[in-house]
Amino acid sequence: MTTATPSPEMQRVQKEFLHRFAVPADALIRAPGRVNLIGEHTDYNGYPVLPLAIDREIRIAAIRRSDDQVRLHNCRRAFGERSFALSEAAVPFTLGDWGNYAKAAMIGLQDRIPHPARGFTALFDGAVPPAAGLSSSSALVVACALLFLHVNEVQVDRLELAELLARAEQFVGTAGGGMDQAASLLGRPGHALKIDFFPLRVRPVALPGAYRVVICNSLIAAPKTESALLEYNRRPLECRLAVLLLCRYLSHKTGRPVSAQRLADLAAIPLTEEEAASVLGPNPLSPAQLLDRLQMSLPELLRILDRAALPTPADGFKLLPRYLHVVHEAARVQAACQALEQGDAEAMGRLMEASHASCRSLYEISTAELDRLVEIALEHGAAGSRLTGAGFGGCTVSLVAREKVHDFIAAVTRDYYETFLAKHKPETMENGLPQDAIFATDAVAGAGLIL
Ligand code: GLA
């Protein structure tokens, strides 16, 4: 899909490409980041989410090569050059390296591209704040995938591509769901997207015109280290273990084998919260307790989970709180779609607050800074505010009446960045307020080829 004329920012990347390589780019690609309004950590459980594509995007200017080499250059100095042959795409760079996102796209598409595949030389410019929970990495994967398809003259249906890239991104080590790639590929101006999974389905939900979405970065980076990955990946694992225990219980109860992959697969089977609580709770489980309840040996469990080992959190597997968060958050997404469709920003606001509280106390993915930001946003008149994305740092999303946005941004800047953060984490504010720490965004169109 080719869209519109290049924006001034894109023209800058185009010019820089010409300047660096002395040939004009023959492809320009943009892929937006996303912000999730509600539905956190529901996607990999098979429940819906409600994100929108934001007006901060990854941009690429590139040329097709006649060989199988990939050369990645970046306008931002912090991201050094990377190069590899397509045949080496499966060998990752070090953990967290930006080149791995390009490799993930190549791996995801390897069966779709006729051999011998052609590579490219590309210049990237990233305007999606990194490590902020705004899916800069998925935008990068999506942009690389569109480029790879373009240089090899292959078309893939967008829904299919979103599913493919969600699986491919697991190459970088996160066991995420499919929200980020779908939001970046399928964004719709003026709309949030209700996204359902397995199979992927998308329905645009109009945003109330009298409100804007404001993103506030806590400036605590959501880290991409090994221990951060473990903390993130622990949640999908805990949910999967909850599914196994519930299946065992339901098989006994119904007298027929009940098997399921994800929590949403159990939604059609009658199961009260009290029953779930007695199966999963009340306390965190050690591996021994877990195996005992499952009546399984460790090798059996590992085979079912398709894992070599069982990463065990020091504070045990917290199955009940994770379960409660997911099923209630899923119900909140349905209610949020209705609230938006009825233009009821107050109802939407209440749902966002309940979501944040649940992310904080049941899913345990908030931080003191995110909690403070949410409080400050509500004090200054946001209809609703909550952390957004994977958590453990990153951003909040707030719904703010259009006419209040200017004052809201000024008040949050004063109370959070200049007062709270400057005192508690002065190093984050050493060079003043970073660009894009706080901004209002429109919902924009999904990724595309411009040239
Ligand atoms: C990350 C993942 C998504 C989703 C969110 C939490 O962004 O990539 O798939 O799980 O966390 O909602």
Residues whose N, C-alpha, C, O or C-beta is under 5 A from the ligand:
A	BS01	GLA	G39 E40 H41 T42 D43 G176 G177 G178 M179 D180 G389 A390
